[in-house]
Amino acid sequence: MTAYILAKLFRAAATLLIAVSMVFVFIRFSGDPAAALAPPDAPQEVIDQYAEAMGLNKPLWQQYASYLAGLARGEFGYSIHTGRPALELFLERLPSTLRLGSAALLIALAAGIPLGSFAAINRGTRIDRFAMAFSVFAFAMPNFLFGLCVILGGALIFQVYFGGTDASVLPAALTLGLAAMGSFARFARSSLLETINAPFMRAAEARGVPYMRRLAFHAAPNAAIPLVTLIGLSLGALIAGSVVTEQVFGWPGVGQLLVRSVATRDIATVQFIVLAVACTMVLVNLLVDLLYLVIDPRIRSR
């Protein structure tokens, strides 16, 4: 088990380093940040001054080494537009994003898993076909399109504008959680069907175990094991998964900050947001892998 944990820790560290390196390289090869910050008619001398102030006149490997050293010291850079630390800007927007993402995840879990389970129990019936058709629709519906429909419907029917206010929490969360709800429903159905048809379920039936007891105490715990991975990915996407939805509803979260930072070439802010997203995804996946040690005895036996 120690080797399993060490392997997962090493993989998490390597993944995070790769993510940081790719963001660093892509941002600098997408164009000259100094030229983007300078006025359109600025002479080359002004652009060179911008580059020197930002340390962009150094060789790429020196910039990379300085960036990693700054991360090790907890220095994440400053916004070139506001002069404030990138960490401070991120933490300022984080509560709004967590509020929206948590509500969306609760909606997806509360609706998706029961819908998929009910479809699996009624396999081949009209209920099953309707549930799967709805889950495919929810998964395929673009967030921006559904969000615009919600905003237009609220304005035209209820005379309420769902944008940039506390009243937009529920509509925005429903928009954000729609695709996840479809994924949870489809995944729960396939996982439960696979478990119901497993040999140990037929053995329990042969022993005379009642149907509902077989579902609750035999099928459900085993079917929930693969769902842990999907839930972990959804938790990791709480920070970055709401970029489009926040833009549509004007929600002041991290996603909106990321879009504005990319548009204005605010390098330090973009790098820190992507670093925070990568850290969140890596840590959540690491926790999921470690949680498998507890809920899946087959991994412990190996």
Number of C-alpha atoms within 10 A of each C-alpha: 12 7 8 14 14 11 11 17 17 11 14 19 14 13 16 19 15 13 16 21 15 11 16 20 12 10 16 13 10 8 11 14 20 21 17 14 17 17 11 8 6 11 11 11 9 14 19 16 15 19 19 13 11 15 15 18 15 12 9 14 9 13 16 16 11 13 19 17 12 13 14 10 9 10 14 20 19 19 20 18 11 10 9 13 16 24 19 14 18 19 12 13 17 18 15 18 23 17 14 27 25 18 18 28 23 15 20 25 19 13 18 27 22 15 24 28 25 18 26 25 16 13 14 10 12 11 16 20 14 12 23 20 14 16 24 17 14 21 20 13 15 16 23 17 13 20 24 16 13 20 20 16 15 15 13 11 8 9 10 14 17 25 18 15 12 9 12 20 21 15 21 29 24 23 27 30 29 26 22 24 29 29 23 26 30 24 21 26 27 16 22 25 19 14 20 21 11 12 10 13 18 14 11 15 13 9 9 10 14 10 11 10 12 17 19 10 10 16 22 18 13 18 22 17 15 14 16 17 18 17 19 18 17 22 19 20 18 22 27 22 18 27 20 18 25 27 19 21 23 16 26 18 25 27 23 21 22 21 16 14 20 14 10 15 21 21 20 19 27 25 21 22 22 18 20 17 19 22 20 20 24 21 18 21 22 17 14 17 19 16 14 17 16 11 15 12 10 10 13 12 8 7
